[in-house]
Amino acid sequence: MPGLFLRLDISPTLKIGPGKAALLEAIGQFGSISAAGRHLKMSYARAWKLVEELNAGLGQPVVSTASGGARGGGAQLTQAGLAVLGAYRALQSECAAAAARATARITDLNNPD
């Protein structure tokens, strides 16, 4: 099965690819940067670094956090985080469809009638 790797280099400080997209999705799912990191087999420090890279590149936070305490801490995607993830996933879907069409055309070259 052909694969497609998509990483957007929007600027020198703003890049998003499969890893950052998966991290944002996991933060949204688990409500925690550390839980998202564990789910992705990534250290908390690495997960936090990726979030900070997105924050710096966008100039606004993609994740909002609450400190721990009696009710525990947590994290959730901001509107910017949801927009980044949505735009990346939409582009990924469009590219996958284009790649499937290109793959079919290339495969057809192997089967001339």
N, C-alpha and C positions, 0 to 999 in steps of 0.2 A: 504494500500500500504506500503510495507516494506521500511524503510529508511536506509540511510547509512551516518554516520558522519565521515569525514576524516580529521584528523589533523596530519601533519607531524612534529615530534619533531626531527629536523635534528641535533641540538646541544642544549646545555643548553640555548644558546642565540638566536637560530634561530628556530622559530616555525611558521608554516603557516597552517591555517585552513579556514573554510568557511568565517569567518568575514574579515580576512585580504585579502583573494582573492576577495571578494565582494567590499572591499574598493579600491583595485587596479583597478578593472574593472570600478568602478564609477569615479575614478580620471581620467582614460583614456577617459571615456565617457563625463564627464563634464568639464575637463580641470581645475579643481579646487579642492583643498582639502576640503575647506569649503562647496562647493556645493555637493561634494561627501558625506561628513558627513551629511548634511541636508537630502539628498536623502535617506540615510541609517538610519535616525533618530538617529544620533550620533553627539556628540558635536565636535567642531573643535579641542578642546584639546585632546579628545580621538582619533580622526582620526590621528592627528599629532603624538601622542604617538605610535600608531600602525605602522605608516610609519617609525618613528625613530627606533623602535624595529627591523624592517626588515633591515633598513640601517646598524644598528650596527651588527646584526647577519651575514649579508653578507659581511660586511667590505667595502661596496660601496653603493651609493644611488640607490634606486628603483624608486624614483620620483625626477625630477628636478623642481625647483620652480623659478618663476620670481616675483620680488617685484611689488607691485601695483604702480600706477602712472597714467598719462594721458591715457595710453592705457590699464591700468589695469594689474593686476598680472596674475598668472596662474600656473598651474602645469601640468606636463606630465610624463608618465612613461619613464624611461630610458631603455636602452637595457636590463639591469639586471632585472628591474621590469617586462618587457615583458617576459623575459625568465622564471622568477619565476612563474608568472601567467600562462604561457603556460604549464610549466612542471606540476604544480599543477592541472590544469584543465584536462590535458591528463591523469594523474594518477587517478583523480576522475572519469573520463569516464571509464577507464579500470576497476576500482574497482566496479563501478556501474554495469558493464556487468557481472563481476564475482559474485557479490551479487545477480543479477537476476538469474543466473544459480543455485546458491546455494539455493535461495528461491524456485525455481521450484523443485529442488530435495527434499527439505524439505516438500513442499506442496504435492508432489506426495506420501509421506508417509501417508498422511491423506486420500488418495484415492487409496487404494490397489485394484487391479483388480482381 
